[in-house]
Amino acid sequence: MSESHSVEVIDQFEVSPPPGSVTSTSLPLSFFDLPWLLCGPMQRLFFYEFPYSTLYFTQSILPSLKNSLSLTLEQFFPFASSLMCPPPPHKPYILFNNGDSVPFTVVESTLDFDQVIADQAGDVRELHPFVPKLPPTRVTSDGTRVVPLLALQVAVFPNSGICIGAQFCHVAADGMAFHHFMKSWGSIFRSRNDMACLEKSMLPSHDRAGIKDPLELESIFLKDWWSWASYWDYDLGTTHDDQLTGKVRVTLSIGQPQIEKLKDLVSIQCMKRGVEVGLALPKGQMDVFSGIFEQGLKQNQI
């Protein structure tokens, strides 16, 4: 397909944790979180075969999908929260208030499902309609910017498959944490909303008390953030169509034998002369990282 296509919106919802299950909660950002304030939203697409009609999906699958999402958000409530960015010198934080929710959209696509998920090269614009848009940032009377953290969308390919799309702020979760959320949602859905399917070891921890900052990195990262905050575009993630013109995406499959060869190659290279790692950070953060890295080398901890 040479041009991006549109999808038909079937329904839109706001999904919250079960009423009364989560109290109003404020989560401070640790020095691990702060550098990601300047990162654009993350986007994920998950494709599943589903050889049934759109009507069957909306009547038989969607209610359970929404209910299981609500139960999942009880444990992963930061995704339903907002990132609060007050003017300097106040620190940004994550805030959940009773009734906060995640926008959940259901759309229908007329594209060929098998072609969309195929490995061969395809126009990158084909996939963008399956990524939901985060609600716009709003500004309170005291100048605090309120940034939504997650949006979800299900695209139905009638009698072929579905695609669950997500867009989320990196400050709320990294890739591993988000996949933890998705796996938990899937487990609750498959168990017909039985929360007992989640073992205690699978539950997320939102406690920041155990995170220590002996090198006082928070103050350094906050300084970087405040220098950007006054003109930072919080509504990142909108990619203009002209930026994608002439670009293709392709899937390359790497089997276990190739992975083992790569591991052996890296191991041999390490023994010979080490491995170079490229890293791009703002100057202040790079200076801090370099100092920590050199200190770790001296102490044989890296």
C-alpha angles and dihedrals in degrees: 000000000000099000134040113264130216129236128219114244110228100177143340128213142176111225120199133178111270111289112275094005095110125038122215104286135185118202120195119219116244124216086262090062102041099074089058092062087086094049121102120240119286120237128206134179125193119190124201132179111246115168096191138097127269090246091056090050095051094045103038109023108026098065092054091042090056094044093049090048090053091051091047091052089058087070096031097041095148087076089062091046132086132244107237115208110183121186117275136309089034118091124242117245143170117256129193119192126185108273097027111143149181119246109241119189130187118204138170126226129200094201122115105265094208091051093049093054095039120119098232122101115283139171109279090222091069091075101044097081088061092061112085121226120242114237112261121269115257130203124223125218091265093054096259113147114221111206123191113227107203142024125181133196136180118206116198120209100196113244091352118063150306135245123210109204127191137184118189141163114257091223088068095051144346122228094275093049092049092050087050087057093048093047091049091050090050092049093051091047093051092047091054093249096312105151090196087079088077111079117215089249089060095055117103122241119222096180112125095179094094094057110099126196107197093160092050093235092158093072091051094049092045090054089054091047095049091051089059102032099085094063104018115131105233092184095071120146098070106119114195115230093236089060090061099046113124095012125122135189127214135184118230116194119212116194128210094263091055091047091053091050091052091050091051091048093052092046092052091046091051092053092048105045111332130255128281117227122196118215131176120199137146110276095255093050092043091054090051093047092048091052093050092045094050091047090051092051091052090051092044090238096123 
